[in-house]
């Protein structure tokens, strides 16, 4: 066998199997309706009632979406070729106080699992109960920190006692609802612990003892399904170790040879923190990693995340964005992100078609040369073009039915549309928080206290205040010299006030463990007051020292005085946890009545703003554009939408997140109460109520792409292609109830850029737009041939890639907007 590869190609992989083994057939069937489904495993795969199967799973976390969204999300995931849904279990959401449990609303775990069951899908439940997940405190309740002598995730009796109590409680709750496959339910796997290898070094030998205990404790719960431990090469006893990462087919070694190769986290993008640039991972790279993993004996992949959702309220971990994994196959709003969704769907379907080869075929590989590898030998002098860093599947050792780098599905881009409701009743009112003074606080100590011990994770905010007297000789004699207050902080942000005047802000970052607040201030003869509002953008979610993580201010000094530096560290400090508005629930109809509101003014710190608005027409997702604000919290009808921080810019000078999702289930048709707490300075009348659409769709396909083969039939042990189309084509399909109303861009030759930002190359064909307009305008869907002659392109243009790039805009029929 020879491979014909372009000179520029550095890495290529060709995966194929014997023709007889690759005959397409029905994917393994499963049933979730009968009692007593047996889930077992051997070194090759998981088995359902003794039958091997392949598992395509997607992570969807129930607290990160309203229950009303769950049915649509699960149905879309199934349309994407998944047969399994994975979720963590959120301990601090379910047991906010010792022995007091909560399973309502977004935390209704059983309801979520029933939606999965009703869609005939499997479930993976990762109980942990430490989960990380970029979730506040890694899912561990704050009250654990107040248990004497506790060490998290260690061979420590206080922690093990609480962990076992919660695990057994959850398992029993799942059993009572008959959710395990052994009872006829959807759960086929359960996870104990989470990525313990990351901190095992912190606990040395005791870590092994803890893992042995955790495994034995989990198995003793008798769920009737296997248990897993993720991001490990081996696991105790019957527990299956699994891989987390981007390329588990190439980077992970399974040491437990009697257990199957399972991949619990294939990261579809990268979670982001405030200040981070956009984090992308291409559909092609994800598909490459999945096909490599299955070609090397893997039988389960879980996409983390398949739908990220929203970190509502204060649920995000330190600095983590409110929008979670927006670049997943389904974006934050639950819309399919193309081409990621469609390209992976096609991959799942083709792997399922050849499940026999993947499950029973013998894995063997032949090295063809540097960077080239072929799986299973069936080649006799055939030539194939293999793009760099890609995997191809050959149906009959002759025809490529899928290549991970050849994307045939359309692309999509989001567009944001300001709602007509935005300017109706756009009247804001405000209430500013009172700046506390030392003498009016009830909790006073000589030095500033640690922050988390005061807020106890019930608020992001802690006031620190101190007072001191200055004489005329203390102040600078020169008018051009101003004193400077300097404070070190291990919290996440600080807002400073001197004698009730706002003096500025300072912040840390995910990478900086501490920062310095340093601002010039105006002081006077007599008593001066310093007040600092320290805020935490979520608690840390991982690390062996999690129980010991601290925050707050320290080392406060005033520089530039005539009499030298004034050390205020031991001056006496007052503390006040929570904002007044938080304490009295100002964001609710009942709570707001307790305050005196007045017409809003712009650019005031520590201020609550409120207005009412009506729900935008239609069913498109609703968002708030918060670009005119700086940092704070959003509430709609009493629901915490999440934290915003638009003043924290990326290196490119843009906020990491400017728009914030308001799920329609939070809204009522008329009179929705919107409350914003602005910490710094903002212009509330600039907040935009918008709807979101994915009505800009694109194709980007080369004439050199292999034909997309979709239909076969068996002829003995041979494959006969019965609907082979040797020409490449691009299909554009609008969302429901919309038609193609505008061709935004069209070029054949060597266009560049992504969907929504195409640019014409040097081989651009001016007539391409007219061809597309004739074929597509006014239609719900159109098919475009990818052939140079159709567009009058010069195939001999030196720089041509013979590529067609088209962007069209879909709109509701009869509407101009």
Buried (B, 14 or more C-beta within 10 A) or exposed (E): BEBEBEEEBEEBBBBBBBBBBBBBEEBBEBEBEEEEBEBEBEEBBBBBBEEBBBBBBBBBBBBBBBBEBBEEBBBBBBEBBBBBBBBBBBBBBBBBEEEEBBEEBBBBBBBBBBBBBEBEBBBBBBBBBBBBBBBBBBBBBBBBBEBEEBBBBBBBEBBBEBBBBBBBBBBEBBBEBBBBBBBBBBBBBBBBBBBBBBBBEBBEEBBEEBBBBBBBBBBEBEBBBBBBBBBBEBBBEBBBBBBBBBBBBEEBEBEBEEBBBBBBBBBBBEBBBBBBEEBEBBBBBBBBBBBBBBBBBBBBBBBBBBBBBBBBBBBBBBBBBBBBBBBBBBBBBBBBBBBBBBBBBBBBBBBBBBBBBBBEBEEEBEEBEEBBBBBBBBBEEBEBBBBBBBBBBBBBBBBBBBBBBBBBBBBBBBBBBEBEBBEEEBEBBBBBBEBBBBEEBEEBEEBBBBBBBBBEBEBBBBBBBBBBEBEEEBBBEEEEEBBBBBBBBBBBBBBBBBBEEBBBBBBBBBEEEEBEBBBBBEBEEEEBBBBBBBBBBBBBBBBBEBBEBEBBBBBBBBBBBBEEEBEBBEBBBBBBBBBBBBEBBBBBEEBBEEBEBEEBEBEBBBBBBBBEBBBBEBEBBBBBBBBBBBBBBBBBBBBBBBBBBBBBEBEEEEBBBBBBBBBBBBBEEEEBBBBBBBBBBBBBBEBBBBBBBBBBBBBBBBBEBBBBBBEBEEEEEEBEBEEEEEEBBBBBBBBEEBBBBBBBBBBBBBBBBEBBEBEBBEBBBEEBBEBBBEBBBEBBEBEBBBBBEBBEBEEEBEEBBBBBBBBBBBBBEEEEE
